[in-house]
Amino acid sequence: MRIFQLFRIMDKSGVSGTGIVAEGVEFSNGTCALCWLSDHPSVAIYNNISDIETLHGHGGMTRIMFDGPGNQASDSTSPALATG
């Protein structure tokens, strides 16, 4: 199981804001739960982390950052966003 956050660089929609906008968990079978940290919080379940990135990545304006040592942001070209 891995814990992650969605870090939004730019908010095209003007709804969720920037910075850390959601928290999530990726279970050992690949299924993910995502909790939005907005004025209208919600929780959604996704088949995998790739679906989250596709739906909420906003063309690279949102990064998936895993917690813990050795984990990196989903975009390996941005080491400054890596955690650990």
C-alpha positions in Angstrom: 0.0 0.0 0.0 1.3 3.5 -0.9 0.1 6.9 0.2 0.1 9.8 -2.3 -1.0 13.4 -2.8 -2.1 15.3 -5.9 0.0 18.5 -6.2 -1.6 20.9 -8.6 0.7 23.5 -10.2 -2.0 25.4 -12.1 -5.8 25.1 -11.7 -7.3 25.5 -15.2 -10.8 25.0 -13.9 -10.6 27.4 -10.9 -12.3 24.8 -8.7 -9.7 22.8 -6.8 -7.0 25.4 -6.4 -3.2 24.8 -6.4 -0.8 23.0 -4.1 -1.9 19.8 -2.5 -5.5 19.3 -3.6 -6.2 15.6 -2.8 -4.8 12.7 -0.8 -4.9 9.1 -1.9 -3.9 5.5 -1.3 -2.9 2.9 -3.8 -3.8 -0.6 -2.5 -1.6 -3.6 -3.1 -3.9 -4.8 -6.0 -3.5 -1.4 -7.8 -7.0 0.0 -6.9 -6.8 3.6 -5.6 -9.0 5.8 -3.4 -8.7 9.6 -3.8 -10.0 12.2 -1.3 -10.4 15.8 -2.5 -9.4 18.5 0.0 -11.7 21.2 -1.3 -14.7 23.1 0.0 -16.8 20.3 -1.4 -14.8 17.2 -0.4 -15.5 13.8 -1.9 -13.9 10.4 -2.2 -13.6 8.4 -5.4 -12.3 4.9 -6.3 -10.2 4.3 -9.4 -9.0 1.1 -11.0 -5.4 2.3 -11.0 -3.0 5.2 -10.6 -2.9 5.7 -14.3 -6.6 6.5 -14.4 -6.1 9.2 -11.8 -3.3 10.7 -13.8 -5.3 10.6 -17.0 -8.4 12.1 -15.5 -6.8 14.7 -13.1 -3.3 15.3 -14.5 -4.5 18.4 -16.5 -1.8 18.0 -19.1 1.1 17.8 -16.6 -0.3 20.6 -14.3 -1.0 18.1 -11.6 1.6 15.7 -10.2 1.1 12.5 -8.2 3.6 12.5 -5.3 4.1 9.3 -3.3 5.0 9.5 0.4 8.0 7.8 1.9 11.7 7.3 1.1 12.6 6.5 -2.5 9.2 7.4 -3.9 9.1 10.0 -6.7 6.6 12.3 -8.4 4.8 10.7 -11.3 6.7 12.9 -13.6 10.3 11.8 -13.2 11.6 15.0 -15.0 10.6 17.0 -11.9 12.8 15.8 -9.1 11.9 18.9 -7.0 8.5 17.4 -6.6 9.7 14.1 -5.4 9.1 13.2 -1.7 11.3 11.4 0.7 
